[in-house]
Amino acid sequence: MIACPSPKCSSPNVADLPHYWQSLPSESPLKAKYAPPARPKASYWAAVAGIVAGVLVITGGGVLLGLLLIVGGAGWGAVVYKAVQWAEAQRAAWESSHVCLACTGTF
């Protein structure tokens, strides 16, 4: 049995946060407070376009500019990937969280 970790509370009246959030009525002010983190809106199109443009520039003779475009595209792709991973980790942490129904603290 899980109890609230707060030393002021220690209530055994604890619920899974995702289940509690889904059970709240839509007009509840707690619906926004306990809402899950937003899903990331990731697009790799800019990264792919940079890499493709770099390859085209290299084949046209501009090696340095082409390499710069390829590295920039790959770098942008890495930044987008890292942001997606961070957002998914936040969402996973939310999905495994609990809420104390006595003091409304989350853990």
Legacy VTK file of the C-alpha trace (Angstrom):
# vtk DataFile Version 3.0
C-alpha trace
ASCII
DATASET POLYDATA
POINTS 107 float
0.000 0.000 0.000
1.291 3.424 -0.923
1.136 6.300 1.538
1.761 9.991 0.953
5.489 10.693 1.446
4.817 14.133 2.950
5.713 14.121 6.661
2.784 16.474 7.296
0.276 14.147 5.650
1.228 10.433 5.425
-2.300 9.632 4.246
-2.915 6.218 2.681
-5.577 7.812 0.445
-3.449 7.798 -2.734
-4.423 7.320 -6.396
-2.550 6.848 -9.655
-2.260 10.292 -11.223
-3.328 9.313 -14.779
-6.370 7.431 -13.488
-7.305 10.295 -11.155
-6.868 12.863 -13.945
-9.117 10.867 -16.310
-11.808 10.580 -13.637
-12.019 14.349 -13.108
-14.918 16.151 -14.802
-13.857 18.418 -17.655
-14.979 21.553 -15.798
-12.788 20.769 -12.775
-9.952 23.262 -12.168
-7.782 20.303 -11.192
-8.049 18.946 -14.744
-5.489 21.511 -15.926
-3.338 21.229 -12.799
-2.816 17.477 -13.157
-2.825 17.347 -16.958
-0.201 15.217 -18.675
2.735 16.895 -20.375
2.042 17.781 -23.988
3.122 15.337 -26.660
6.044 16.735 -28.624
5.412 18.079 -32.097
8.570 17.000 -33.839
9.375 17.332 -37.471
12.556 16.081 -39.041
11.827 17.715 -42.405
14.275 20.587 -41.852
17.033 18.151 -40.906
16.385 15.967 -43.947
16.189 19.018 -46.207
19.528 20.288 -44.876
21.213 16.945 -45.486
19.744 16.588 -48.989
20.683 20.175 -49.856
24.202 19.511 -48.586
24.564 16.455 -50.787
23.277 18.405 -53.797
25.695 21.277 -53.112
28.611 18.833 -52.765
27.757 17.202 -56.088
27.648 20.679 -57.616
31.181 21.447 -56.455
30.661 23.393 -53.219
32.246 20.921 -50.830
32.657 23.212 -47.821
29.133 24.644 -48.021
27.723 21.167 -48.651
29.470 19.746 -45.603
28.227 22.677 -43.552
24.653 21.995 -44.662
24.980 18.281 -43.886
26.414 18.942 -40.431
23.733 21.569 -39.777
20.963 19.194 -40.856
22.342 16.375 -38.732
22.740 18.744 -35.788
19.162 19.948 -36.116
17.986 16.351 -36.297
19.885 15.594 -33.078
18.321 18.596 -31.333
14.815 17.523 -32.367
15.505 13.927 -31.308
16.778 15.055 -27.882
13.681 17.245 -27.375
11.403 14.309 -28.216
13.278 12.035 -25.812
13.018 14.629 -23.017
9.276 15.103 -23.599
8.676 11.345 -23.626
10.618 10.996 -20.353
8.418 13.692 -18.796
5.313 11.876 -19.990
6.582 8.540 -18.638
7.250 10.163 -15.256
3.695 11.573 -15.252
2.235 8.173 -16.115
3.962 6.584 -13.120
3.070 9.379 -10.664
0.615 9.275 -7.783
-1.562 11.925 -6.175
-2.464 12.155 -2.510
-6.196 12.772 -2.235
-5.793 14.265 1.244
-3.151 16.957 0.605
-3.316 16.938 -3.243
0.452 16.541 -3.488
1.963 14.547 -6.320
4.838 12.124 -6.104
LINES 1 108
107 0 1 2 3 4 5 6 7 8 9 10 11 12 13 14 15 16 17 18 19 20 21 22 23 24 25 26 27 28 29 30 31 32 33 34 35 36 37 38 39 40 41 42 43 44 45 46 47 48 49 50 51 52 53 54 55 56 57 58 59 60 61 62 63 64 65 66 67 68 69 70 71 72 73 74 75 76 77 78 79 80 81 82 83 84 85 86 87 88 89 90 91 92 93 94 95 96 97 98 99 100 101 102 103 104 105 106
